């Protein structure tokens, strides 16, 4: 896990160069024939990337984006009318049966299939109208790291090209060295605070929510730590009842329109005695984790990279093997 997450900057750098032409051509086709909506299809870490995609597509392109429920196709054998829509399927292996069933039915029901996949010879790639290779190379650790960051980079590259957003495209080109620096940041304070805990919330909002979801998954699979990802807005409802003195929360807040509200929430929780760790802002009475500043869309990628190094160290500190979580395999064959 440590070695593969450290490869992410080089993976992203190579991926952006290799995919520039095909992404530009796909973006041109999407501008010529704009979809009615975008439907994402993914599981696990890839689904967290899809959450990021939903916020980015809706905020940058104004196109309604929603997540498909694979069980609707794979179990109930029903697929809605998807004529004029794009299905964005994201997968490391491209081999999960329920994902393939969903994509196959979506294609039969009118969707254009865009696949972001690491295994270019996979069944998913064969089903797609357009393939954007993640180009992350072999990923041996059960915990996905570089393939997740490669998925985020591919999403940003596509949306930047589709929206003709030169500023975002330039920020993405500058991301690899920032990812390198982010991996070197010292998040040992989080390891110290979380080694002995059993439960925590991971908080994000907007583009940061998919990062919170990914972090919560990694806490569970690599650290044996129960973690729940929540939007900062949702935390103020029922989940707030569990937050008492010393209750741990990891908060991600990128520098966009969502930051003010997230910082306010983190400050309120820290003032009440909760054990708040914050990435991306200064919050009184909270433990501040160092971060690299960047374009608001790029910052979540950097937070994820810093988090991966910390999660690997936390896993070891808690007596776990981050590469071999119990009861898991690399290709999850959900039926």
Buried (B, 14 or more C-beta within 10 A) or exposed (E): BBEBBBBBBBBBBBBBEEBBEBBBEBBEEBEEEEBEBBBBBBBBBBBBBBBBBBBBBBBBBEBBBEBBEBBBBBEEEEBBEBEEBBBBBBBBBBBBBBBBBBBBBBBEBBBBBBBBBBBBEBBBBEBBBBBBBBBBBEBEBBBBBBBBBBBBBBBBBBBBBBBEBEEBBEBBBEBBEBBBBBBEBEBBBBBEBBBEBEEBBBBBBBBBBBBBBBBBBBBBBBBBBEBBBBBBBBBEEEBBEEBEEEBBBBBBBBBBEBBEBBBEBBBBBBEEEBBBBBBBBEBEEBBBBEBBEBBBBBBBBBBBBBBBBBBBBBBBBBEBEBBEBEEEEEEBEBE
